[in-house]
């Protein structure tokens, strides 16, 4: 990636990954990430803290793996790119947000251990298993969700 739009974050998951499927069956998962920053105030010598919140988006196998492996509170490392997404609400208001589209996600081993299980690799002729229908999959397929998400396909 030579475009200069790279980001690496380490933080705690704020909500369990939500797995959905596009109308064409493409898996996507989203979750929140809280990143804390701590510093010492030079005037008061007091420690100060700030938290930034990010929405993380995963696609395809990573989405399914994230939904199966990650949960609220887990500390993870995420590398990816910033992506701006815009939409219009039912009332006609324009909205936009910046998300991190993940290239890689891994557990932080700073204060925890992890057991990694490698998935069997599928060949190009082997189709992915059919998506499991869920309430959120139905919402994604109809293009409507509670946060204005209307995923169609990966934004490349």
Secondary structure by P-SEA (a helix, b strand, c coil): ccccbbbbbbbbbcccbbbbbcccbbbbbbbbbbbbbbbbcccccbbbbbbbbbbbbbcaaaaaaaaacccccccbbbbbbbbbbbbbccccbbbbbccccccbbbbbcccbbbbbbbccccccccccccccccaaaaaaaacccccccccccccc
